Amino acid sequence: MDGTVATPPRAALKARLPLVVGHRGARAAAPENTLAGVREAHGQGARWVEVDVKLSRDGVPFLLHDDTLDRTTTGRGRARTYAMADLKAFDAGAFLGPAFAGERLPTLAELVSLLAGLDMGLNLEIKPCRGLEAETAERAVAVLRETWPKDRPWPLLSSFSPKSLEAAASVAPDMPRGLIADRLPRDWRRIVADLRLQTLHLGHEDLKPGQLAMLAGEGIPVLLWTVNDPIRATALLAEGAAAIITDRPGAVLAAIDAAPP
């Protein structure tokens, strides 16, 4: 696809961003990056989720955060060495107890089908294994083009990897994109311009006074991760954050509802 497709306007994206996004589903209560986690986030009231996408050995985009399988599944070793059919054999829920035993690693296509049924939005973090930065973005975009409901706005793509964001901008200029960083880069204006970004996704712990207000004033929506203290979440929204990414969407939503007008 050529670069003639219009980049989505930031104001339109910000208008549809929810205040709260479930981190890897609802990570505090259900296995991360699974369909069960997405259902839990929905049950807690989240309208969007943020999840991580990688590639299997045979090039299938699927949900997983780590490069290795050991922490969250019964598998062992590097995920990229397994075909998707083999990844499906591993239990991705048992580490949280018997209630989630039997949960499997979902493909991106399976996730999209569930989100469509739940009427939920998506922040898809492109989480490539080393050397697969561009390919992961390109294959994830291809699946989204095939499966995402045609009557809904595109998901928000994000990544720590500039290479992944460059690839996404090349093949999907019509899909909004955001850089993930621990803190606001010194040259953030150049990065936003060069990568044609709509959002910044920043760690909340290293924010400096006035940064949120400054970025909001410049029209840059900021999503903050991973904010699990409901009181801090409401304070950050009041300071100018566009959205809070949290393991505890229900608790943060309750705090927002209880906050004085």
Protein Blocks (a to p, Z undefined) as FASTA:
>chain_A
ZZkbccddfklmmmmpcfbdceehiaklocehifklmmmmmmnopabdcddddddfkopa
cddfblbfklmmcbecjfklpcfklmmmpccklmnojklgoiacddfklmmmmmmmnopa
cdddddddehilmmmmmmmmmmmmmmmcfkbccdddddfblklmmmmmmmmmmbccdddd
fbdcfklmmmmmmnopabdcddfklpcehklmmmmmnopacdddddfbfklmmmmmmnop
abdcdfblmlmmmmmmmpcZZ
